[in-house]
Amino acid sequence: MVFVAFTVQLYPLWLCPFVLPNRPGFVRPKTGTQAEMFIDIGAYGAPKTSSYKAVETIRQLEKFVREHNG
């Protein structure tokens, strides 16, 4: 969220918390035994910065998310 708000200047942001239960399926919690809390982030609109470069920005966003255990 911080990355999108300050780097891309893209608004509005939509935050939707959800619990990922420990049930068989395609996506499972990392713990393996307990449910985990996640936040789905939606960013809408056009970037308000003149330096926006789609591919570079997405790669930076992916790196930011990995570094923060996303």
N, C-alpha and C positions, 0 to 999 in steps of 0.2 A: 504494500500500500504506500509506504513512504517512497519507494522507488518510483512508482507511477506518478505520485503527486508532485514530486520535486524534479525528477529527471524529464518526464514526458509532459508534465502539466496537463493531464487528461482528467476531466471531470464530467459527470459525477462518478463517484465510486460507490459501489453497492457491496455491502458486506453481509454474508449469509452464513452464520455458524451452523454446523451440523455435526452429529455424532456418527462415526463410522463404527458400526457394531462388529463384534468378532463372530462373524457367520461365514460359512463357506460362500465363495463367490469370486468374482474377478478381482476386486480390491479388498485387501485385508489390512488391519492395523499392524504396525511394526512390532508391537508388543507380543502379538500372537495369542494373548490370553485375555486382554481387556479391550473395551471399546476406546477409541481415541476421538478427541475433539479437533475439528478442522474448521477453517474459515474459507469459504469460497469468495473470491474477490472478482467483481465485474467492473470493468472500466469502460465508460461509454463516451463517445464523442470523438472529435478530432484533436490531435495534439496541438497545444497552444505555444509550441516552441519552434523557432525557425530552424533549429539544428536537428530536427527529428529525422532519423534514418531508420527505416523499418527493420531491416535485418540486423543491424548493429544493436539497436535498442532491444530487440527480442532476445538476442544472445546475452546482453547485459542483464536483462530481467531474469532469464533462466539461471545465470550464474548467481545472482542475488538470492533467488529462491533456494537454490542448492546450499549456499553458504548459511542459510538460516533455517535449515532442516525442513524445507517446504517440499 
